[in-house]
Amino acid sequence: MNKLILPVAIFLSVIIAGKVAEHFGLEGSWRIGVLCLVAVAVQFAVTRYQRMQREKTQP
């Protein structure tokens, strides 16, 4: 289950960011740039969260 958290989080956040970018009328490379930044930020946040959870459980 933990292996699916990162891909699902990235997928959902990129879909939402795409809808927001579409709403604001971003075109072409701007939209792709925003989606990439969102994916990187989510990967960073989820990885950090999972690492914190692992460190809590280890003695």
C-alpha positions as CSV (number, residue, x, y, z in Angstrom):
1,M,0.0,0.0,0.0
2,N,2.8,2.4,0.8
3,K,4.3,1.9,-2.6
4,L,1.1,3.3,-4.2
5,I,0.9,6.5,-2.2
6,L,3.5,8.4,-4.2
7,P,2.2,7.6,-7.7
8,V,-1.4,8.3,-6.7
9,A,-0.5,11.5,-5.0
10,I,1.5,12.7,-8.0
11,F,-1.3,11.7,-10.4
12,L,-4.1,13.4,-8.5
13,S,-2.1,16.6,-7.8
14,V,-1.1,16.9,-11.5
15,I,-4.7,16.4,-12.6
16,I,-5.8,19.1,-10.2
17,A,-3.0,21.5,-11.2
18,G,-3.8,20.9,-14.9
19,K,-7.4,21.9,-14.3
20,V,-6.3,25.0,-12.4
21,A,-3.8,25.9,-15.1
22,E,-6.6,25.4,-17.7
23,H,-8.9,27.6,-15.7
24,F,-6.3,30.4,-15.6
25,G,-5.6,30.0,-19.4
26,L,-2.0,28.9,-19.2
27,E,-0.7,27.7,-22.6
28,G,2.0,25.3,-23.8
29,S,5.3,25.3,-22.0
30,W,3.9,27.3,-19.0
31,R,1.4,24.6,-18.3
32,I,4.0,21.8,-18.6
33,G,6.3,23.8,-16.3
34,V,3.6,24.2,-13.7
35,L,2.7,20.5,-13.9
36,C,6.4,19.5,-13.5
37,L,6.9,21.8,-10.5
38,V,3.8,20.3,-8.8
39,A,4.9,16.8,-9.4
40,V,8.4,17.5,-8.0
41,A,6.9,19.3,-4.9
42,V,4.5,16.4,-4.2
43,Q,7.3,13.8,-4.6
44,F,9.5,15.8,-2.2
45,A,6.7,16.2,0.3
46,V,5.5,12.5,0.2
47,T,9.0,11.1,0.4
48,R,9.8,13.3,3.4
49,Y,6.6,12.3,5.1
50,Q,7.2,8.6,4.5
51,R,10.8,8.9,5.8
52,M,9.5,10.6,9.0
53,Q,7.0,7.8,9.5
54,R,9.7,5.2,9.1
55,E,12.1,6.9,11.5
56,K,9.3,7.1,14.1
57,T,8.7,3.3,14.0
58,Q,12.4,2.4,14.2
59,P,14.0,2.3,17.7
